[in-house]
Amino acid sequence: MSAPMDSNLLQQLGLKHPLIVAPMAGGPSSVELVAAASAAGVLGAMGGAYLNAAAIEAFAAHVRQRTDRPFSINLFIPHSIPEVATDRVERAAAATARYRRELELPSPQLVPPYEEDFDAQFEAVLRIKPACFSFVFGLLPADYVREAKKAGIPLIGTATNSTRRGRWKRAASMRSCCKASKRAVIAAFSMRGQQTRKSGCAIFWCNASAPFVCR
């Protein structure tokens, strides 16, 4: 599906093709993939959720050594971490022990913190000033939205279920916010058939006439 070309954000990014390469934290979003995607005229996207602030900045610097084209950075919205009883962890470790032996993996060590410092990650994003900042698993708090706006970084929110899609639809419908920060909304979806499963996302630019789909 072709992209609506009346989107100010799309024009601002100067994309040749209506495609955002999915940010995949934990390794798949390599420097080479992000740089090559951006150089080809689409929006390369870094999955930075599992990296600390220094690693995010180093990653961005390596991308910029390879291309001067725009790219995006994605982070996970933090959530409170539930307490997990020690005996449950021990039972889970015992139940999966034979798989670790087969794969020559060490026993799990669950030691806090269990996730990176989001505030430090976000400060790194502000210093880097990527073409876009996207986030998933929640809404970006208002204070962070203001900081991104101040830095001139457009925001892309990701809705991974119907509840979040409803919240983002309401958020994206606020014209003043959309004009100020040039937001877009990604609605992720998954479809199951008898033998296949398809997934993808629809990108809703706030001031565009229709979404486009990327896979």
N, C-alpha and C positions, 0 to 999 in steps of 0.2 A: 504494500500500500504506500503510495507516495505521501510525502510530508506536506503539510500546509505551509506555504512559503510566506504567509503573512505574519508569521511569528517574529516579533522583535528579537526574542532570545535566539531563535534559529539563525536569523540574519547576523546577530551580534557574534555568534560563534563562528560564522563563516564556513559552515559544514558543506561539503560537496555532496554528501549522501545522507539521507535521513536515518541514521543508525547510531545508537549508543551501544558500545561494546560493554556487556555486563561486567560490573566490578565484582570480582570473586576473591574474597579474602582467604588467606591461608596458603597462597602459592600460585594458583592459576593465573592471577593478574600479574604477570611478570612485567618487568621494565620493557622488555622487548615487545611484548604484545601491546601494551599501552602505547608505546612510541610508534609502532608500526601502524596501529589502527588510526591514530591521530594523523600521522603522515599521509595516510591513504585518503583522508578527507572525511572520516567519521569521528565521533567523539570517543576517544580512548578513555577508559575509566579504571582508576586504581582502587582496589579493595583494601583499605587500610585498617580495618577493625582490629586485627590481631597484632598490629605493629605499634611500638611506642613512638613518641613524638620525633625523636632523633631519626628513627628508621623511616618514618613517613617523609621527613625532609630530605633524607638521603635518596629515597626512591624518586621523589619529584625532581631532584637535581639530575639524576641519571637520565630520566625521561627528557628533560630539557637539553641535555647534552646531545640527544639523538634527534630531536625535532623541536621546531619553534611553534608547532601547531597546538591548539588548545586541548586540554585534557581535564578530566574530572577526578575528584577524590570522594570516596564513599566511606562512611563510618556507621557503626551501629549505635542507636540511641540506648544509653545505659538503663538498666532496670535493677531493682533491689534483688540481691542474691538470696535465695531461700536457704535456710539452715538444713544441712543433710546429716543425719545421724551416722556416727562412725560405724556402727554395726551394719548399716545398709550398704555403705561403701565397701566394707570388707566382704559382704556377701556377693556384691556385684563383681568385685575383683576375683573372688574364688570361682564364680560361675564362668568367667571369661579367661581363666588362667591358661587353659589348654591352647586357646587361640594365640595368646601371647607367646607361649613356648614354641608353637609352630612357626610363628612369624618372627621369632627372636626379638620380641619387644619387652622392654622393662616393665616392672609392676608400676601401676599408676601412683603418682604422688600428688594428692590434692592439698595444695598449700596456698592460702590466699596471698595476694589478691588473685582472683580468678579471671579478671579482665583488665585491659589497659585503662589508664586514667583518661577518661573522655575529655576532661577540661584541658589537659596537656595536649591531647591529640588535636582538639579544636583550635587551640592557640597555634599549633603548627600549621594547620590549614590556613588560618588568617595570615600567617607570615608568608606562606607559599603563594597565596592568591591564585588558586587554579581557576580555570574558565568557569567551572561550576562546582558546587559542593552538594552531594546527594547523601541522603540518610535513610535508614530502614529500621523497622521494628519499633515505630513510635513517631510522635511528633516532636520536632525540634522546639524546645522552650523559647518563649518570646525574647528573652535576653540574648540568646544565641542568634536568633533571627536578626535582631537589631545590630549585633556585631558584624554579621555577615553583610548586611545591607551597608553598614558604614564602610566596610572594606571593599564594597562593590562586587561581591561574589554572588551570582545568581544561585538560587536554591532549587533542588529537585527532591521532592519527598516521594517515598515509595510506600504504597498501600499493599500489604501482603494478604489481607483478608477483607471480607465485606465490611466489618466494623471500621477498619482503618480507611477503607475507600470512602465510607460515608463521612468520616471526619475530614478527610482530605478534600472531598468534594465541597464541603462547607467552607473549609479554609481557602481553597482555590477560588471560590466564588466571590471572595472579597476583593473588589476591583482595586481598592487603594493599596492593599498588600501586594497584589500581583504587579501593579504598576511600579511599586517601589522596589521590589526585589526580583522581578521577572521570574516568578516561580513556575515550575512545571510539576505535574503529578504523574508518577509511574504506577499504573494499576497492574500488578502481577496476576497471572492467571495460570491455571493448569486444567487440562481436559483429558479425561480418561476414556479410552475406547476398549473394545474387547481384547485387542492385541497391542495397542499403542497408547502412549501417553504423550501429549503435546503440552508444551509450556511456552510462555513468552510474556510480553508486557506491552501495554498500550501507553503511549506517552501523550498526556494532555497538556499542551501549552496553554497557559492562562488566557492569552489573547489570540489564540488561533481558532479557526472555524471547525477543525476536526482533529482527531488524534491520528498518529501513525503507529504502526506496530513494528516492533523489532524482535528478533528471535536469536 
